[in-house]
Amino acid sequence: MIEGLWIAQFEGLQGHGAGVVVFVNGRALGGDEAFTYVGHYKEEGGKMKARITVSNFRPEIGNVMGITGDFDLEITAPVGDGVVQGTMVLVGDPAGRSIAVKLTKKARL
């Protein structure tokens, strides 16, 4: 059900943004105008669990978390009919910073 091309929309303390992600065979691959997204996912009990490394290839463009450089995010969210919506948490952050995310499926593989 998760495999396919998805639009990612997110909002954090430093604004909002969007990108695309392809989920295939347990891998997540995507990006936007300044960042790549590479990670792994699985579906368990009607929920998506994923860990994504966000890497900046255009340092002059900031991210919605206000973080410099690369970072990892984790999500556990319910999988609906072509929509996954929840919160992505910054891995290893004692302050528990997070962003709201909505994934919308645009095409099956």
HELIX and SHEET records of a PDB file:
SHEET    1   A 9 GLY A   4  GLY A  12  0                                        
SHEET    2   A 9 GLY A  15  VAL A  24 -1                                        
SHEET    3   A 9 ARG A  27  GLY A  31 -1                                        
SHEET    4   A 9 PHE A  35  GLU A  44 -1                                        
SHEET    5   A 9 LYS A  47  ASN A  56 -1                                        
SHEET    6   A 9 PHE A  71  PRO A  78 -1                                        
SHEET    7   A 9 VAL A  83  LEU A  90 -1                                        
SHEET    8   A 9 SER A  98  ALA A 107 -1                                        
SHEET    9   A 9 GLY A   4  GLY A  12 -1                                        
END                                                                             
